[in-house]
């Protein structure tokens, strides 16, 4: 089969590879019916993910149909339509038992799909620890509705959960890219007093205004003054930094009120500075880390009941054979693109 492969920094190419086979009793083989491109794939392409192994098939946002399972898999079966979690995790180690599945201690635990083992930009993928890494999709939920459950929607859900948002809070979300919108949707479930989104792209800011009119929108240049004018205690009660830009980390802590929570969702291309003398007295709590994607079943229930809808994020659709064009458009941010959906073979 043809598989889109990380060759070296700056270079992805199609390669012929054998169809994956079961290697462990907890594995499953999934036929990919729909996938997408994540910004993390671009980070791999540009050499900003040192863990990524040249030669692996990229891609970790996908849904599909199970073709076969190992003898010890009990929660899913051949023929099931499933979301594939960005993380594979054993569910038994110290970190998994505490909900920190990104730090799973098992071999092939954590984010490995499309990074350290072959991912899903191919017709088939092998998923280790299928009982935890795959979640059945309800019959009334479409592939497009479920496409982002295993990664960016899990990221938004995790970020909103660890940010301890209350109904009295003013919440600032920096960044309205795909993960930012998913974070916004999950923040809205918490019903805070007000939500402010900061976004520099005029197209993406307009997307937020059109789809979520109750949300306040500002730009990076105006953000500090805007947050002060629309908050009660000298800044936002909770800040979620989802942009990962050159100045967005600084903007995040600056816009937070004293004793606020600042949650870092973004991936950065370079180290960030924590200027403690400038921050003295703010008494901020920073929360960081990779997504702990262990809430897929709950997220699917929210989609099924109409409480979350990410389908407006899909602005472009491609076939798998046109994946290189999909990458070009996604990376260049042409044509108002937010997310792509790539139909499997």
N, C-alpha and C positions, 0 to 999 in steps of 0.2 A: 504494500500500500504506500501511497505518497504521504509523507509527514513533513510539516513545516518545522524546520530544525535550526537551532541556535548553533552557528558554525564558529563564530568568534565575535568579539565586540565590534558592533557596527554591521553585522552580517547575519541575516536569516536566509535560508534557502530551502527549497523542496529537496527531500531525500527519499529514496526508496528504502522502506523498512519492512520487516515481516510483521504480519498481523500479531498483536500481543496475545500471549497465552497466560493461563493461570500459573502462577509460580508458588503460591502459598494457599493454604486451606481457607484463609480469610479474604482472598481476592475475589474481585468480580471483573468481568469484561463487559464494557458498555459500548454500544454502537451510538455514536454521537449524532443526534438529530438536529441540534442547534447549538451554536457556540458564539463567543464574542471575543473582542480584543480588549485587554485591560491595559491601563497605563503601566502597570507593573511589567507587562510584556515589553513595553518600550524601554523601561529601566534595564531589563535584561539585555535588550538589543544594544544599548549604548554602554554596556559594561558597568552599570551602577549597582548590580546585584552580584557581589563577589561569590556568593554561594552557588550561583547558577553554573551548571556543568556544560561545556561545549559538547554538542552531539545529541542533546536531549530534544525531543519534540516539545515545542512551546505550547502555551494555552492552558488556562485553568478555569475559565468561565464556560460552563457547558451543561446541557441536559441531554438525556438520551434514554435508550431502552437497554435493559440488561440482557445480554446474550447468554452468559454462563456465570456460575458462581462456584466458589470452593466448597468443600463438604461441610465446613464449620460455619458458613454464613447462614444466619437464621432470620434476619429482619427483612430481607429483600430476596427476590427470586427472579429467574429468567422471565422475561416478558414485562416486568415492571418498568413503568416510565419514572425516571428519577432525576433529581438534581444531584450534581456532583459537587461536593464541598471542596473549597480551595485547600483545605487542610485535611490530611488523612491522620487519624489518631486512634490509638488503641483503646481508649476509654477506661483503662485499668491502672495506669501509672499514677504517681503522686500528682502530677500536674493535671492530667485528665480528670482525676477524681475531684479536683478543686476548680474545674471549669477552665483551666488554662491550657486549652488543647493546642494552641500554637506552639507550646513548649513540650509537647509529647516526647517522652524519652525513648519510645520504641523506634526500631529501625524503620525508615520511611515515615516517621511521624512528623507532624507540623506541615509547613508549606513545602512540599516536595514536587507535587504535580506541576509539570511544565517548568520546573526549576532545577531539580536534582534527579527526577525520573521523568519518563516520557509523559507529556500532557495530551491535551485534547484537540489540537489543530491538525486533526487526522480523522480518518473514518472511525477508528476504534481507540479505546484507551483502557489500560489495566488500572484498576483502583484498589490499592491495598486497604485493609481494614474496612471492608464494604459495609459492615453493619453500622459503622459510625460515619463513614464517608459518603454514603448515599442515602437520600431521603425520598420516599415515594411521593409522587405528585398527585394530588387529588384529581379525580376525573374531570371536575369542572374548571380546573386551572389549565390554561394553555401553556405550550412550551415557551412562548414569548413572555407570558406573565411570570413564569418560573425561572427564566434565564439568569437573572442576577442574584437569585437566592443564595447560592453557594459562595459568593465572593463579595461584591460591593454592597449588596443589601445586608448581608451578614455583618459587614464592616460598619455600616451605618447603625444597625441594631445594637451591636457591641458598644459602639462609641456612645450612643444615647444612654445605654444601660449603665455604663461605668461613670457617666457624668453626673449621676444623682440629680437629675432635673426635677424640679418641683413646679406645681402650678403657679407659684409666686415669682418665678424666675423670668428674667430677660436673658435670652440665649442668643449669642452671636455665633454664626457659622461662617467661617472664612473659606470661600471657594464654592462655586456652583457648577463644578464639573460633575461627571457621573456619580462619583462617590459622595460629593457634596450634596447632590440632590437626594441620594439614598439616605444620607445622614439627616437631611431636612425632613424627609418623610417619617423617619423613625423618631425624630425629635417631636414632630407634630403629634405623635401618639401620646406623648407625655403631657400635652395640653399646657405648656408654659404660658405665662401672661403675654409675652410677646417674643417673636423670633425676628432677628435681623440677619440678613444674608449680605455678605460683602463679596463682590465679584467685579473684576476689572473688564471682562469681556462684555460688550454691549449686547451681543446676541444672547449670551447665557443669562445676563441680568434680565433681559426682556422675557426669556423663557420662564424664569421664576415669577415675574410679575403676571404673566398671562395664565400660568397654571395654578399659582398659589397666591391669589390676590391679598390674602390676609397677612402675608409676610412682608416685612419692611426690607427694602433693598438699598444698598449704598455701594460706593466705590472705595478702593483702598485709600485714595487721596482724602476722601471726606470721612472715612470710617471713624476715626477717633472722636471727632466732634459730633458725628451723627449718633454714636453710641452714648456719649455723655448726655445728649439732648433727649434720648429716648430710653434712659434707664434711671433708676431711683437712688442709687447709692454710689455714684461716681464711676460707673462702668457696668459691664455685663456680669451677671451672676455666674454664668457658665459660658466658656468659649470653647468651640470645637474648631481646631485648625485642620482644614482638609485640603488646602491649596498646595503647600509645599514649595512656595516661591522663595525668592531671595530674601524678601523682607517680611514674609507673613508670620514667621515665628515671633519676631519682634512686635509686630502688630497685635498678635494674639495676647501676649502678656500685658501690653500697654493698654489694651481696651478692657481688660478685666478689672473689676472692682477689687478692693482689698478682701482677702480671704476667699476669693473665687476659686473655682475649679477650671483648669485649662487642660483640655484633652487634645493630645497630638495624634491625629488620625493620619496625617500626611506622611509620605515617604520623601526624604530629602536627598538631593544629589551631593550635598556637601555638609560638613559639620555645622552645627548651629551654636551660637554663643549664648551663654546664660549669664547676663551682666548683673550679678548679684548686688553690687553696690547701687546700681540704678533701681533695683527692685526692692531695696530694703524697705521694710514696713508693709509691703503689699501682702505678705504672708500667703502666697499662692500655693495651691496644690496642683502639681503637674501629674497627669496620667498619660502614659505612653505605652507603646507596644504594638505588636501585630494583632490582627483580628483573632478573637477566639470564636471560631465559627461553629458553635455548638447549639445554635438556636434555629436551625433550618426548619424543623417541623413546626415550631411556633410561628415562624415567618410565613410559611405556606398556609397555615390556618388564617392568618391575618389577610393574606391575599385572597383566599377562598371566600372570606366574609366581606370583601370589598374595602377593607381598611387600609390596604396598601396597593398602589398600582404604579408599577414602574414602566409600563409599556410606552408612555410618552417619551421616554428616554431613547427609544429605538428610532433613530432618524434615518438610518440607511440599512439596506439589506443586500446581501451578496450571497453567491454560492461559494462552496469551498474552493472550487477551481479558480475563483477570482479573489482569493485571499490576499494576494500581494497588492492588488488595487485597494482592497479594504484597509490594509495597513497604511498605504500611501495617504488615503483620504483621512483616516483617523489621526495619523501623526501630524499631518499638515493642518488639521482642523478646518478643512474646506467645507463649504456648502452648509454651514451651520450645524455640523455634525456633533452629536453628543455620544451616542453609542451605535455600534453596528450589530446586526444579527446575521450570522453566517449559517446557511442551511447545509446540513450534512449531505453526504452522497446518498 
